[in-house]
Amino acid sequence: MNPTRAAFLAHCRTSLDGLRAEGRYREFARLERLADRFPVYRWHAPGGPRDVVVWSTNDYLGMGRHPAVLAAARQALAEHGAGAGGTRNISGTSPLHTALESELAALHGMPAALLFGSGYVANQAALSTILASLPGFHVFSDAKNHASMIAGMRGLPGVTRRIWNHNDLADLEALLRAAPADAPKLIAFESVYSMDGDIAPIGAICDLAERYGALTYCDEVHAVGLYGSTGGGISERDGVARRLDVIEGTLAKGFGVVGGYIAARDEVVDYVRSNASGLIFTTAIPPATAAAALASVRHLRGDAAPRARLAERAATLKAKLDAAGLPRLPSQSHIVPLLIGEATATRDVARRLLDEFGIYATPINYPTVPRGGERLRLCATPFHTDAMMDALVAALRAVLPRATLPVLDAAA
């Protein structure tokens, strides 16, 4: 056998064996989404299909099954076909794409916006392009930034990356102060952090950016559609969107479709559009996807009821978990992490919930979270009922390791 092939295959086998031993081997449950029964899905289990309640969807508001979104997608599919037919530069820009970009710019109060195939690509392409624009850039990255942001910052020639302690303004200021005063600087952070559910102090970060002459890049993927009077995210809620230089968002979570984008000043968007290889050499999102996303954004800009319902459901879930003495981590948002603290135990808890109780909750292990921080990540959408929550609490009490549970009295 080719020696390189033999060595590579041996490495793959050894690495996979190690992941299995550590409880970190990834297996994908085959879940068939049932639009008219959301959040009930059909799990194609080894013994045959079963209905399950999903607690780990990122379609936080259930917009992926909203009638207006589905109708827009159907109409665009019939009129324009299944695919965009090219990159944005090669026949792939339709009026639907430009209308969606205009809607997203308006959502954030920015002059312009730019679509990408996914939120991951938006972060990787936009950050790497911006950081390559001026010599000697210093980028300051929150310690809990998403992998896509890290990919856009890491390994760039001439770029110095500094990691500041999560949401620690004193640490960020110390790093900014230590950087050369005349060096171009960028602070990169998220608004809602998806593994802990906590929220960045955006206004205070903007204060530091202005004091030390830095650009700001805020990832709002877990907040757009969900916060603010029109769904513009935490920056809209806090009244600081116009202080940010770049807002990055997704169409795949609160808006329930797929795709990513940035919103910024005209020159910034045009510069990224003209230079980002992740955009230039990637086929545009299909017109039907753009139409569905456009319908979703327009609906949520004018309807605050789903956001209010999400907030109420999140608060109710937290209260029920707390009343049952379950090990919920503190959370300032709709994301509800449940700490287990060991990879194998987390995998086993998730497996038992699915097998025995028809409940799907994704186990989150290292490297997504630190070792010892393994958890289930729960989210109650507007469509999760009190009865579903009660069933979840009872199932968790049954399957969580005894060491993680308090003894409750009979009344509890």
LUMMIFI-173429 format. One record per residue (C-alpha): residue number from 1; residue in three letters; x, y, z. Coordinates in pm, whole numbers. Layout:
N
[atom NUM 'Ala' [X Y Z]]
...
end
This chain:
412
[atom 1 'Met' [0 0 0]]
[atom 2 'Asn' [102 359 -56]]
[atom 3 'Pro' [292 447 268]]
[atom 4 'Thr' [131 789 301]]
[atom 5 'Arg' [-216 637 262]]
[atom 6 'Ala' [-135 367 517]]
[atom 7 'Ala' [-7 620 770]]
[atom 8 'Phe' [-306 847 719]]
[atom 9 'Leu' [-562 568 758]]
[atom 10 'Ala' [-385 441 1069]]
[atom 11 'His' [-396 791 1216]]
[atom 12 'Cys' [-769 816 1140]]
[atom 13 'Arg' [-841 486 1314]]
[atom 14 'Thr' [-633 575 1621]]
[atom 15 'Ser' [-789 918 1649]]
[atom 16 'Leu' [-1144 781 1618]]
[atom 17 'Asp' [-1071 512 1877]]
[atom 18 'Gly' [-956 787 2113]]
[atom 19 'Leu' [-1273 990 2055]]
[atom 20 'Arg' [-1487 685 2129]]
[atom 21 'Ala' [-1294 612 2449]]
[atom 22 'Glu' [-1340 971 2567]]
[atom 23 'Gly' [-1711 977 2487]]
[atom 24 'Arg' [-1657 1247 2222]]
[atom 25 'Tyr' [-1727 1046 1906]]
[atom 26 'Arg' [-1992 1224 1703]]
[atom 27 'Glu' [-2301 1036 1591]]
[atom 28 'Phe' [-2584 1201 1400]]
[atom 29 'Ala' [-2938 1111 1499]]
[atom 30 'Arg' [-3158 1083 1189]]
[atom 31 'Leu' [-3432 1333 1272]]
[atom 32 'Glu' [-3710 1406 1025]]
[atom 33 'Arg' [-3853 1751 1085]]
[atom 34 'Leu' [-4235 1761 1081]]
[atom 35 'Ala' [-4325 2120 995]]
[atom 36 'Asp' [-4687 2102 1108]]
[atom 37 'Arg' [-4594 1938 1442]]
[atom 38 'Phe' [-4281 2133 1540]]
[atom 39 'Pro' [-4100 2077 1781]]
[atom 40 'Val' [-4202 1713 1735]]
[atom 41 'Tyr' [-3971 1531 1493]]
[atom 42 'Arg' [-3967 1174 1364]]
[atom 43 'Trp' [-3656 989 1480]]
[atom 44 'His' [-3551 711 1243]]
[atom 45 'Ala' [-3430 482 1519]]
[atom 46 'Pro' [-3265 143 1462]]
[atom 47 'Gly' [-3590 -27 1567]]
[atom 48 'Gly' [-3812 187 1350]]
[atom 49 'Pro' [-3943 548 1334]]
[atom 50 'Arg' [-4054 717 1658]]
[atom 51 'Asp' [-4185 1063 1739]]
[atom 52 'Val' [-3956 1267 1967]]
[atom 53 'Val' [-3959 1618 2114]]
[atom 54 'Val' [-3650 1815 2014]]
[atom 55 'Trp' [-3500 2054 2270]]
[atom 56 'Ser' [-3185 2150 2080]]
[atom 57 'Thr' [-3313 2321 1768]]
[atom 58 'Asn' [-3156 2648 1658]]
[atom 59 'Asp' [-3481 2744 1482]]
[atom 60 'Tyr' [-3554 2936 1800]]
[atom 61 'Leu' [-3887 3085 1690]]
[atom 62 'Gly' [-4003 2805 1461]]
[atom 63 'Met' [-3992 3040 1163]]
[atom 64 'Gly' [-3876 2756 940]]
[atom 65 'Arg' [-4237 2633 934]]
[atom 66 'His' [-4417 2971 928]]
[atom 67 'Pro' [-4682 2986 651]]
[atom 68 'Ala' [-4551 3313 506]]
[atom 69 'Val' [-4197 3174 487]]
[atom 70 'Leu' [-4310 2853 321]]
[atom 71 'Ala' [-4530 3038 73]]
[atom 72 'Ala' [-4245 3269 -28]]
[atom 73 'Ala' [-4012 2974 -80]]
[atom 74 'Arg' [-4269 2784 -290]]
[atom 75 'Gln' [-4336 3083 -514]]
[atom 76 'Ala' [-3967 3155 -569]]
[atom 77 'Leu' [-3894 2788 -635]]
[atom 78 'Ala' [-4165 2775 -902]]
[atom 79 'Glu' [-4052 3101 -1063]]
[atom 80 'His' [-3673 3072 -1040]]
[atom 81 'Gly' [-3584 2705 -999]]
[atom 82 'Ala' [-3388 2520 -736]]
[atom 83 'Gly' [-3048 2691 -746]]
[atom 84 'Ala' [-2895 3033 -799]]
[atom 85 'Gly' [-2699 2906 -1099]]
[atom 86 'Gly' [-2374 3078 -1013]]
[atom 87 'Thr' [-2171 3290 -778]]
[atom 88 'Arg' [-2291 3638 -690]]
[atom 89 'Asn' [-2064 3771 -965]]
[atom 90 'Ile' [-2159 3511 -1226]]
[atom 91 'Ser' [-2537 3529 -1277]]
[atom 92 'Gly' [-2616 3445 -912]]
[atom 93 'Thr' [-2753 3780 -793]]
[atom 94 'Ser' [-3130 3808 -828]]
[atom 95 'Pro' [-3366 4085 -714]]
[atom 96 'Leu' [-3447 3861 -417]]
[atom 97 'His' [-3084 3867 -303]]
[atom 98 'Thr' [-3059 4243 -325]]
[atom 99 'Ala' [-3397 4292 -155]]
[atom 100 'Leu' [-3286 4067 132]]
[atom 101 'Glu' [-2961 4260 170]]
[atom 102 'Ser' [-3155 4588 183]]
[atom 103 'Glu' [-3391 4443 445]]
[atom 104 'Leu' [-3100 4325 660]]
[atom 105 'Ala' [-2926 4661 636]]
[atom 106 'Ala' [-3247 4831 749]]
[atom 107 'Leu' [-3290 4580 1032]]
[atom 108 'His' [-2957 4691 1181]]
[atom 109 'Gly' [-2977 5057 1086]]
[atom 110 'Met' [-2673 5016 862]]
[atom 111 'Pro' [-2625 5153 509]]
[atom 112 'Ala' [-2551 4813 353]]
[atom 113 'Ala' [-2546 4437 404]]
[atom 114 'Leu' [-2389 4141 227]]
[atom 115 'Leu' [-2512 3780 205]]
[atom 116 'Phe' [-2297 3468 246]]
[atom 117 'Gly' [-2375 3098 223]]
[atom 118 'Ser' [-2364 3052 601]]
[atom 119 'Gly' [-2285 3235 921]]
[atom 120 'Tyr' [-1958 3041 944]]
[atom 121 'Val' [-1849 3161 601]]
[atom 122 'Ala' [-1959 3516 679]]
[atom 123 'Asn' [-1735 3529 987]]
[atom 124 'Gln' [-1438 3355 831]]
[atom 125 'Ala' [-1448 3554 508]]
[atom 126 'Ala' [-1531 3897 651]]
[atom 127 'Leu' [-1284 3887 939]]
[atom 128 'Ser' [-994 3756 733]]
[atom 129 'Thr' [-1062 4016 462]]
[atom 130 'Ile' [-1082 4307 706]]
[atom 131 'Leu' [-769 4201 895]]
[atom 132 'Ala' [-574 4173 569]]
[atom 133 'Ser' [-668 4527 468]]
[atom 134 'Leu' [-408 4719 671]]
[atom 135 'Pro' [-55 4616 773]]
[atom 136 'Gly' [6 4523 1136]]
[atom 137 'Phe' [-354 4469 1250]]
[atom 138 'His' [-403 4373 1616]]
[atom 139 'Val' [-724 4176 1674]]
[atom 140 'Phe' [-867 4127 2024]]
[atom 141 'Ser' [-1082 3815 2047]]
[atom 142 'Asp' [-1312 3717 2333]]
[atom 143 'Ala' [-1200 3383 2478]]
[atom 144 'Lys' [-1536 3220 2401]]
[atom 145 'Asn' [-1570 3334 2040]]
[atom 146 'His' [-1712 3084 1791]]
[atom 147 'Ala' [-1484 2864 1581]]
[atom 148 'Ser' [-1583 3054 1267]]
[atom 149 'Met' [-1453 3379 1414]]
[atom 150 'Ile' [-1131 3212 1522]]
[atom 151 'Ala' [-1090 3072 1170]]
[atom 152 'Gly' [-1116 3425 1033]]
[atom 153 'Met' [-849 3559 1269]]
[atom 154 'Arg' [-593 3281 1298]]
[atom 155 'Gly' [-273 3244 1097]]
[atom 156 'Leu' [-292 3566 898]]
[atom 157 'Pro' [45 3713 800]]
[atom 158 'Gly' [125 4027 993]]
[atom 159 'Val' [-182 4002 1218]]
[atom 160 'Thr' [-137 3985 1596]]
[atom 161 'Arg' [-417 3807 1781]]
[atom 162 'Arg' [-477 3869 2149]]
[atom 163 'Ile' [-738 3672 2346]]
[atom 164 'Trp' [-914 3852 2630]]
[atom 165 'Asn' [-1090 3680 2917]]
[atom 166 'His' [-1454 3624 2844]]
[atom 167 'Asn' [-1661 3943 2889]]
[atom 168 'Asp' [-1378 4086 3106]]
[atom 169 'Leu' [-1354 4455 3022]]
[atom 170 'Ala' [-1054 4514 3248]]
[atom 171 'Asp' [-857 4244 3067]]
[atom 172 'Leu' [-962 4379 2729]]
[atom 173 'Glu' [-854 4730 2824]]
[atom 174 'Ala' [-517 4607 2952]]
[atom 175 'Leu' [-451 4437 2617]]
[atom 176 'Leu' [-562 4741 2420]]
[atom 177 'Arg' [-342 4967 2631]]
[atom 178 'Ala' [-41 4741 2576]]
[atom 179 'Ala' [-81 4738 2198]]
[atom 180 'Pro' [107 4993 1984]]
[atom 181 'Ala' [-97 5314 1984]]
[atom 182 'Asp' [-64 5357 1607]]
[atom 183 'Ala' [-148 4995 1514]]
[atom 184 'Pro' [-486 4926 1349]]
[atom 185 'Lys' [-707 4739 1596]]
[atom 186 'Leu' [-1027 4534 1589]]
[atom 187 'Ile' [-1230 4394 1880]]
[atom 188 'Ala' [-1423 4077 1789]]
[atom 189 'Phe' [-1694 3938 2014]]
[atom 190 'Glu' [-2043 3788 2023]]
[atom 191 'Ser' [-2361 3934 2168]]
[atom 192 'Val' [-2516 3609 2296]]
[atom 193 'Tyr' [-2277 3322 2365]]
[atom 194 'Ser' [-2443 3000 2260]]
[atom 195 'Met' [-2291 2757 2509]]
[atom 196 'Asp' [-2343 2962 2828]]
[atom 197 'Gly' [-2632 3184 2725]]
[atom 198 'Asp' [-2465 3498 2861]]
[atom 199 'Ile' [-2457 3839 2694]]
[atom 200 'Ala' [-2174 4078 2610]]
[atom 201 'Pro' [-2165 4438 2742]]
[atom 202 'Ile' [-2171 4583 2392]]
[atom 203 'Gly' [-2193 4948 2491]]
[atom 204 'Ala' [-1894 4924 2725]]
[atom 205 'Ile' [-1692 4745 2457]]
[atom 206 'Cys' [-1773 5027 2215]]
[atom 207 'Asp' [-1651 5276 2477]]
[atom 208 'Leu' [-1314 5099 2489]]
[atom 209 'Ala' [-1300 5078 2109]]
[atom 210 'Glu' [-1344 5453 2082]]
[atom 211 'Arg' [-1091 5521 2358]]
[atom 212 'Tyr' [-822 5308 2194]]
[atom 213 'Gly' [-905 5360 1828]]
[atom 214 'Ala' [-1035 5012 1746]]
[atom 215 'Leu' [-1299 4878 1509]]
[atom 216 'Thr' [-1578 4663 1652]]
[atom 217 'Tyr' [-1703 4336 1502]]
[atom 218 'Cys' [-2008 4186 1676]]
[atom 219 'Asp' [-2146 3840 1600]]
[atom 220 'Glu' [-2523 3853 1664]]
[atom 221 'Val' [-2613 3510 1527]]
[atom 222 'His' [-2787 3390 1844]]
[atom 223 'Ala' [-2973 3720 1886]]
[atom 224 'Val' [-3102 3839 1547]]
[atom 225 'Gly' [-3477 3798 1524]]
[atom 226 'Leu' [-3493 3730 1898]]
[atom 227 'Tyr' [-3406 4058 2071]]
[atom 228 'Gly' [-3474 4425 2010]]
[atom 229 'Ser' [-3798 4596 1913]]
[atom 230 'Thr' [-3772 4473 1552]]
[atom 231 'Gly' [-3541 4172 1597]]
[atom 232 'Gly' [-3213 4353 1536]]
[atom 233 'Gly' [-3046 4169 1824]]
[atom 234 'Ile' [-2887 4273 2151]]
[atom 235 'Ser' [-2729 4578 1987]]
[atom 236 'Glu' [-3078 4702 1895]]
[atom 237 'Arg' [-3215 4615 2238]]
[atom 238 'Asp' [-2935 4812 2405]]
[atom 239 'Gly' [-2950 5101 2158]]
[atom 240 'Val' [-2589 5063 2043]]
[atom 241 'Ala' [-2617 4915 1693]]
[atom 242 'Arg' [-2500 5235 1524]]
[atom 243 'Arg' [-2185 5237 1737]]
[atom 244 'Leu' [-2068 4906 1589]]
[atom 245 'Asp' [-1855 4890 1276]]
[atom 246 'Val' [-1965 4543 1160]]
[atom 247 'Ile' [-2262 4332 1269]]
[atom 248 'Glu' [-2258 3970 1158]]
[atom 249 'Gly' [-2570 3758 1164]]
[atom 250 'Thr' [-2731 3441 1040]]
[atom 251 'Leu' [-3054 3351 866]]
[atom 252 'Ala' [-3044 2996 1006]]
[atom 253 'Lys' [-3148 3050 1368]]
[atom 254 'Gly' [-3401 3315 1466]]
[atom 255 'Phe' [-3509 3352 1103]]
[atom 256 'Gly' [-3535 2975 1050]]
[atom 257 'Val' [-3378 2943 703]]
[atom 258 'Val' [-3007 2932 608]]
[atom 259 'Gly' [-2730 3174 519]]
[atom 260 'Gly' [-2518 3443 684]]
[atom 261 'Tyr' [-2452 3812 638]]
[atom 262 'Ile' [-2269 4121 754]]
[atom 263 'Ala' [-2413 4471 790]]
[atom 264 'Ala' [-2187 4777 793]]
[atom 265 'Arg' [-2101 5104 623]]
[atom 266 'Asp' [-2112 5111 245]]
[atom 267 'Glu' [-1733 5116 203]]
[atom 268 'Val' [-1683 4819 437]]
[atom 269 'Val' [-1947 4604 268]]
[atom 270 'Asp' [-1818 4696 -77]]
[atom 271 'Tyr' [-1459 4620 24]]
[atom 272 'Val' [-1552 4276 163]]
[atom 273 'Arg' [-1772 4206 -142]]
[atom 274 'Ser' [-1480 4285 -372]]
[atom 275 'Asn' [-1210 4094 -183]]
[atom 276 'Ala' [-1354 3806 24]]
[atom 277 'Ser' [-1275 3476 -148]]
[atom 278 'Gly' [-1537 3302 67]]
[atom 279 'Leu' [-1796 3509 -118]]
[atom 280 'Ile' [-1639 3549 -461]]
[atom 281 'Phe' [-1585 3178 -525]]
[atom 282 'Thr' [-1902 3040 -364]]
[atom 283 'Thr' [-2236 2980 -536]]
[atom 284 'Ala' [-2504 3220 -414]]
[atom 285 'Ile' [-2782 3096 -188]]
[atom 286 'Pro' [-3081 2975 -394]]
[atom 287 'Pro' [-3352 3231 -478]]
[atom 288 'Ala' [-3608 3026 -286]]
[atom 289 'Thr' [-3385 3047 24]]
[atom 290 'Ala' [-3347 3423 -21]]
[atom 291 'Ala' [-3723 3460 -60]]
[atom 292 'Ala' [-3794 3254 252]]
[atom 293 'Ala' [-3542 3452 455]]
[atom 294 'Leu' [-3679 3782 325]]
[atom 295 'Ala' [-4031 3683 431]]
[atom 296 'Ser' [-3904 3577 774]]
[atom 297 'Val' [-3708 3897 838]]
[atom 298 'Arg' [-4000 4114 725]]
[atom 299 'His' [-4246 3924 942]]
[atom 300 'Leu' [-4033 3941 1257]]
[atom 301 'Arg' [-3952 4308 1210]]
[atom 302 'Gly' [-4325 4378 1238]]
[atom 303 'Asp' [-4432 4115 1490]]
[atom 304 'Ala' [-4285 4119 1841]]
[atom 305 'Ala' [-4517 3847 1973]]
[atom 306 'Pro' [-4284 3553 1891]]
[atom 307 'Arg' [-4000 3726 2079]]
[atom 308 'Ala' [-4219 3782 2382]]
[atom 309 'Arg' [-4337 3420 2375]]
[atom 310 'Leu' [-3978 3295 2348]]
[atom 311 'Ala' [-3876 3499 2652]]
[atom 312 'Glu' [-4171 3365 2852]]
[atom 313 'Arg' [-4102 3004 2753]]
[atom 314 'Ala' [-3732 3038 2844]]
[atom 315 'Ala' [-3820 3182 3185]]
[atom 316 'Thr' [-4072 2905 3247]]
[atom 317 'Leu' [-3823 2633 3154]]
[atom 318 'Lys' [-3558 2782 3383]]
[atom 319 'Ala' [-3807 2801 3670]]
[atom 320 'Lys' [-3913 2439 3625]]
[atom 321 'Leu' [-3553 2316 3612]]
[atom 322 'Asp' [-3467 2519 3923]]
[atom 323 'Ala' [-3772 2392 4114]]
[atom 324 'Ala' [-3660 2035 4040]]
[atom 325 'Gly' [-3308 2107 4162]]
[atom 326 'Leu' [-3153 2035 3824]]
[atom 327 'Pro' [-2799 2167 3759]]
[atom 328 'Arg' [-2884 2458 3530]]
[atom 329 'Leu' [-2607 2704 3454]]
[atom 330 'Pro' [-2685 3075 3490]]
[atom 331 'Ser' [-2814 3221 3164]]
[atom 332 'Gln' [-2917 3572 3060]]
[atom 333 'Ser' [-3084 3457 2739]]
[atom 334 'His' [-3314 3198 2584]]
[atom 335 'Ile' [-3031 2941 2586]]
[atom 336 'Val' [-3048 2709 2889]]
[atom 337 'Pro' [-2735 2499 2956]]
[atom 338 'Leu' [-2764 2198 3189]]
[atom 339 'Leu' [-2427 2102 3335]]
[atom 340 'Ile' [-2325 1737 3357]]
[atom 341 'Gly' [-1947 1777 3365]]
[atom 342 'Glu' [-1812 1460 3206]]
[atom 343 'Ala' [-1812 1354 2843]]
[atom 344 'Thr' [-1919 990 2875]]
[atom 345 'Ala' [-2192 1076 3125]]
[atom 346 'Thr' [-2321 1354 2898]]
[atom 347 'Arg' [-2336 1118 2601]]
[atom 348 'Asp' [-2513 853 2809]]
[atom 349 'Val' [-2768 1099 2946]]
[atom 350 'Ala' [-2850 1219 2595]]
[atom 351 'Arg' [-2879 861 2469]]
[atom 352 'Arg' [-3114 759 2752]]
[atom 353 'Leu' [-3332 1065 2704]]
[atom 354 'Leu' [-3377 969 2341]]
[atom 355 'Asp' [-3408 593 2381]]
[atom 356 'Glu' [-3626 582 2692]]
[atom 357 'Phe' [-3824 907 2687]]
[atom 358 'Gly' [-3842 1027 2326]]
[atom 359 'Ile' [-3655 1349 2409]]
[atom 360 'Tyr' [-3369 1478 2194]]
[atom 361 'Ala' [-3111 1707 2357]]
[atom 362 'Thr' [-2769 1741 2199]]
[atom 363 'Pro' [-2471 1654 2421]]
[atom 364 'Ile' [-2206 1930 2413]]
[atom 365 'Asn' [-1852 1810 2481]]
[atom 366 'Tyr' [-1492 1928 2447]]
[atom 367 'Pro' [-1364 2113 2244]]
[atom 368 'Thr' [-1692 2306 2208]]
[atom 369 'Val' [-1683 2357 2585]]
[atom 370 'Pro' [-1389 2308 2825]]
[atom 371 'Arg' [-1328 1965 2977]]
[atom 372 'Gly' [-1543 1942 3287]]
[atom 373 'Gly' [-1799 2175 3131]]
[atom 374 'Glu' [-1983 1907 2932]]
[atom 375 'Arg' [-2354 1981 2916]]
[atom 376 'Leu' [-2688 1957 2746]]
[atom 377 'Arg' [-2793 2276 2567]]
[atom 378 'Leu' [-3167 2331 2590]]
[atom 379 'Cys' [-3394 2586 2427]]
[atom 380 'Ala' [-3769 2620 2467]]
[atom 381 'Thr' [-3924 2761 2150]]
[atom 382 'Pro' [-4265 2932 2149]]
[atom 383 'Phe' [-4409 2590 2057]]
[atom 384 'His' [-4280 2393 2358]]
[atom 385 'Thr' [-4569 2343 2599]]
[atom 386 'Asp' [-4574 2322 2977]]
[atom 387 'Ala' [-4652 1951 2943]]
[atom 388 'Met' [-4339 1904 2730]]
[atom 389 'Met' [-4135 2086 2993]]
[atom 390 'Asp' [-4276 1872 3273]]
[atom 391 'Ala' [-4192 1557 3076]]
[atom 392 'Leu' [-3838 1686 3020]]
[atom 393 'Val' [-3788 1759 3390]]
[atom 394 'Ala' [-3915 1415 3492]]
[atom 395 'Ala' [-3692 1245 3236]]
[atom 396 'Leu' [-3385 1442 3348]]
[atom 397 'Arg' [-3452 1347 3710]]
[atom 398 'Ala' [-3460 984 3599]]
[atom 399 'Val' [-3143 977 3391]]
[atom 400 'Leu' [-2900 1230 3539]]
[atom 401 'Pro' [-2619 1087 3752]]
[atom 402 'Arg' [-2733 1075 4113]]
[atom 403 'Ala' [-2438 1285 4227]]
[atom 404 'Thr' [-2573 1584 4033]]
[atom 405 'Leu' [-2920 1579 4193]]
[atom 406 'Pro' [-3039 1701 4532]]
[atom 407 'Val' [-3285 1504 4741]]
[atom 408 'Leu' [-3628 1664 4699]]
[atom 409 'Asp' [-3904 1637 4955]]
[atom 410 'Ala' [-4235 1477 4870]]
[atom 411 'Ala' [-4403 1810 4798]]
[atom 412 'Ala' [-4145 1889 4530]]
end
